[in-house]
């Protein structure tokens, strides 16, 4: 899971949403940049209102290119608290 230094409530809610998709918490690694990505790895990029889930397709010079699999919406209430 790629984290761009977002607040802990967002990361916790993201982990909860991934758990609802069947991903075990112990299988999730939070990083700002994956080390040694491999073709076929699943990468989740966290944004304030959604998660982008993708699979690594190509690796060039320690960078990766991924193809999107799905996007998961993160819903908030009027106070900005995650509700789903």
Secondary structure, 3 states (H helix, E strand, C coil): CECCCCCHHHHHHHHHHHHHCCCCHHHCCCECCCCCCCCCCEEEEECCCEEEEEEEEEEECCEEEEEEEEEEECCECCCCCECC
